[in-house]
């Protein structure tokens, strides 16, 4: 027996304006909008923690903001580009000190990033082979990266002590490599001490990223290269490094930005006033702002640092994308 559906019911069922249509549409809108709603608290916090202070800092860089206007910085007189002129006047004491800090930071960043990448890549390649205790070594390699920054750096402060530090005890007392105990936290040796702590703290991150990238390289490539008579160094040069190029491009950029902006390591290692040999630009800007109480000049230096990092990042991304397009062609 067949049942005839009334025409009015069929029209009502297929019509988009019935009660079922509006009911489905709000549900779909809620499903689409839920991810954005969940991201809203993080976006608001990002706005309050980063973007708003950045805008305020840019505004402060155009004012003569000193200790006399701390209670109400909006009443500080307008200076225009005066703070920027003072910062880039390399014949004056302020500009000369900023240029020296910039050059020290460049040298420190290049050495630290290069050593972190080299040690991390070498350790990751060595950990690819299966051997007894490999898991334990991998875990130990990540300890410097997992430790809190202040805990790790304060430990190095005690190790670099002149009279009873472990570094002088090993180098001078046990190995006899130095004529007398060295001062590591003052003078020219402070640069070596800062570089040592930075590399020790940063290379496990490079090790972790490179080790993850090595998992995507097919083992068949190494087996075929070994059958063709390629040695270990040829395999690394012809297979490993080219395959890791996309990973290394991101890794080097991230390490560069982290190292160039590093404030915690030199501040905990040397305090508010870093030695001239280890006067990184992050601590130098802090001194210009919170030690001399010249927040206008310090804000101008921060804006110049931001512009420099944006320029370096843009040029680096352009060069790497151009090289990738050339390799694909």
HELIX and SHEET records of a PDB file:
HELIX    1   1 UNK A    7  UNK A   14  1                                   8    
HELIX    2   2 UNK A   19  UNK A   46  1                                  28    
HELIX    3   3 UNK A   47  UNK A   51  3                                   5    
HELIX    4   4 UNK A   52  UNK A   60  1                                   9    
HELIX    5   5 UNK A   67  UNK A   69  5                                   3    
HELIX    6   6 UNK A   73  UNK A   75  5                                   3    
HELIX    7   7 UNK A   82  UNK A   88  1                                   7    
HELIX    8   8 UNK A   93  UNK A  126  1                                  34    
HELIX    9   9 UNK A  134  UNK A  141  1                                   8    
HELIX   10  10 UNK A  143  UNK A  146  1                                   4    
HELIX   11  11 UNK A  149  UNK A  159  1                                  11    
HELIX   12  12 UNK A  166  UNK A  168  1                                   3    
HELIX   13  13 UNK A  169  UNK A  174  3                                   6    
HELIX   14  14 UNK A  189  UNK A  214  1                                  26    
HELIX   15  15 UNK A  219  UNK A  227  1                                   9    
HELIX   16  16 UNK A  232  UNK A  235  1                                   4    
HELIX   17  17 UNK A  236  UNK A  240  3                                   5    
HELIX   18  18 UNK A  241  UNK A  243  1                                   3    
HELIX   19  19 UNK A  245  UNK A  260  1                                  16    
HELIX   20  20 UNK A  264  UNK A  270  1                                   7    
HELIX   21  21 UNK A  276  UNK A  278  5                                   3    
HELIX   22  22 UNK A  281  UNK A  286  1                                   6    
HELIX   23  23 UNK A  287  UNK A  291  3                                   5    
HELIX   24  24 UNK A  295  UNK A  328  1                                  34    
END                                                                             
